[in-house]
């Protein structure tokens, strides 16, 4: 059986879902358990979601973290948009990591290597954003390398 709210696997004798805490007992008088088939909304992506993810990846090359922040804020609470929400959160974490790398390179300009490091970070950003755009165009999620997971 599965929780009707989050889709987590629950045992028949459970009164509450272990994942989300939802009560599984619908009616105390006849003790019927609410259940629904497990639905994983992040397993599939709609074509519109893929197009938005491509736009977000390419937009992040030019506008840093703003496209991913906008897409994440718009879609974070929508259950039918979990895939795009997950992708925008991953991209936002990656862009925040790049901002920190730019800050380090700005500090390192004192010893001359900062400018070189900033160029490398920019090239890395372009390459990873293009790779992510290709991957999300196929409907697959992209795991960003060297990304700090600041948003969970």
N, C-alpha and C positions, 0 to 999 in steps of 0.2 A: 504494500500500500504506500501511497505517497501523500505528502502534505498538499492541501488544496491551495495554500498561499505561495509556498516557495518551491514545491515540487520535490522536496527531500524525501528520501526513503524513510518510512517510519514502521515500527512494529505494531501489530494489531492491539496489543495491550497498552500501548502508550496513550496517555491522556493529552500530552502536549508534544509539539514538534521540537526535536532537539536542536534544530537549526534556527528557526525563527520564533519559537515560543508560542505559536498559534494553538489554541485549544482544538483538539481533534474530536471531541465529543459534541455532536450536533444537538442531541436531545437527551437529557439526563434520564428521562422516563424510559426510553427504549434503547439507550446507549448505542445508537448507530454512529459509526465512524465516518467522517467525511473523507473521501479520497478522490483523487483524480489521477489520470495518467501523468507520468513525469514529462514535463515540458521544459526543455532547456532553450530559452530564447536566445542565448548567445551562440548556440551551435550553428545557426544558419543566419545568413545575411540577405536582406532584400536588395534588389538591384539599386533602389534609391539610396539605401544605406551605403552600398559600395561606392556609388558616385559621390556621396557626401564625404566618405573617407578618402577618396582620391583627391577631391578638392581640398580637404584639410591637409593632406600630406604635401601637396604641391604649394598650397598657401603658406605652409610653415617655413618653406625655403625663404620666402620674401617677407613674411610678417611675424616670424618667430613663434611665440606661444599663443598669440591671439586667436588664430583659427581653431586650434584644439581647445582652448578655453571656452570659446563661444559654443562649439559643438557639444562639449561636455556639459556646460551649464544648461543648454537647451534640452538635452536628451537624458540626463542622469536619472531622472525620476520616472521615465516612461518605460514600462515593462516590455513593450514591443520594440524598443530601441536599445536593448541591452548590448548588442554587438557594436553598434556605433559608439555607444557610451564607453564601452571597454576600450575600443580603439582610440578614442579621443583622450581618455585618461592616460593611456600608455604614451601617446604622443606628447601630452602635456608634461608628463614626468620626464620624457626625453628632452624636451625643450627647456625645462627648468634646469636639468643637468647641463645643457649647453650654456645656459646663462651663467651658471657657476664656473664653467670652464673659461668663458670669456672674462669673467671677473679675475680669475687666476692669471690669465694671460695679460690683463691690464696691469696687475700688480707686478708681473714679471717683466714688464717693459723696462723696469729699472735696470735689469741686467741683460737687456737687449734681446733675449729669446722670446719675450712676450709677443712681439709682432709676428714672429714665425709661428708661434703656437696659435695665435688668433687665426692665421691663414689656414692652418691645419684643421682647426675646429670648424671653420666655415666650409671647407671641402668635405669634411666628414658629415656635416649637416646635410649638404646637398646630396651626397651619395646615399646616405641612409634614408632620406626622405623619398628619393626616387625608388629605392628598393622597396620601401614600405608601400608606396603607391602601386607598384606592380603587384605586390603580394595581396593587398586589400582589393585590387581590381578583380582578383580571382575568388574573392569571398573568404579568404583565409585571414586569420589574425596575424599580426606581425609583432614579434618580440624584439624590442629595441635593445641593441647591445650597449653596454656601459651606462645604462640608465639607472638613476637612483629612483627607488619606488617610494616617493614622498606622498602621493595620493593613493589610498588603498581602496 
